[in-house]
Amino acid sequence: MRKKVLILGIGSSQVDAILYCKEHGHEVFSLGYSKDGQGLLYADHFELIDIVDKLKVLEYARAHEVDLVFSIGSDIAMPTIGFVSERLGTPSFVSEETAQLCHNKGLMREFLKDHNISSLEFSVASSLQELAKWNIFPAVIKPVDSQGQRGVFEVSDPSDFPKIFPPSLICSRSKRVIVERFIKGCEISLNAFVMNGSVVYSFISDRKTVKGLPFGIAKAHIIPSSLDEVFLLKAKLLVQKAVTAIGIQNGPVYAQMKCTPEGEIFIIELAPRLDGCHIWRLIKFKYGVDLLELSFRLLEKGLEISPEYFNHSEPQSNGSLRLEFFLQNPNSSFRKTNQGEEGILYREWYYNEGKIVRPINKKAEKVGYQIKR
């Protein structure tokens, strides 16, 4: 049945959702604070509206009688989706309150500590004076309510704060930052799918970051993870514990986690959404499970779906698969690079030749990606 779907944002992550909707015959409406983004090429309709402006998004959704509101990889979109869906009576995976909890890093860190899920030393601050109380190093500082690695820095000692506090604070809409103990260890991404409060799918991939940039810009994801089964099981149980405590009943869940050499596992971030790095496609190539399709089917069916969709998760491809990003400097002219063709399963570019690369993290911008054996 043809539906009107409102996608919040038109960036590279949203292209996946927009194209899925188009392929399934839906009419796509998109919103964004600017016209920069590949999604503009594919959506049926676009309006310049900031997706964090809940009332304007609600007004637009009502005026166009949309059936679903959706977004991929966008933490700032999730509270708006909850707000709008609740008032329209359209299906959504989580409430505005739950989405806001997951989006605000300070609230989430406090919640995880209170529920004895992933305790990590942290402090929320809005001034350098408040940061002066912090005495655990190395540490990480980041905005409490941003995304895309904006304003994230490593802190070696107190003398770093005057230099890195202002650029971190400016990325926060509420003008607050969170500083937390830096965890040494390997990084993993866990993409889960929840039905009736239980995690029915749980896929773990190794997360590789750009060396020399201390704020964790992802350069690759490798599946299956190289960690042993004990680590993997602990990670899955920890996410199930968090999902239960938060009250997430249905839909996709993404967790970024760190594993220490001593055997500890920490949840760094957790969100009730698909990840923004296209790992759903990596999972589809490896296991034949399409988390994007499952997400839309669950919404389209009014949060009802047949168990038959959960009866296969055996590897569809031998060996490991790697999703790797192509990176370029911000404000540079985009040029496709010759990456070779051996073992390539999928490749996508975010820009047309000669377009200026938008500054997002302002260090190493993603201009495309490929999946290879």
Protein Blocks (a to p, Z undefined) as FASTA:
>chain_A
ZZddddedjbfklmmmmmmmmmnopacddddfbfcdjklmmmmbdcdddfklmmlmmmmm
mmnopabdcdehiaklmmmmmmmmmmnopacfbdfklmmmmmmmmlmmmmmmmnomagcd
ddddfbfklmmmpccdcdddddfkbghhiaiacdfbfklmmmmmmmmmmmpmnlpacddd
ddeddddddddddeehiafbdcdddddddehianopafbdcdddfbdfklmmmmmmmmmm
mmmmnopabdcddddddddfkopacdfbdcddddfkommmmmmmmnopafklmmmmmmmn
oopacfklmmcccdfbgcjdddddddddehiacddddebjghpabdcdfbdehiacddfk
opaccfbdcddZZ
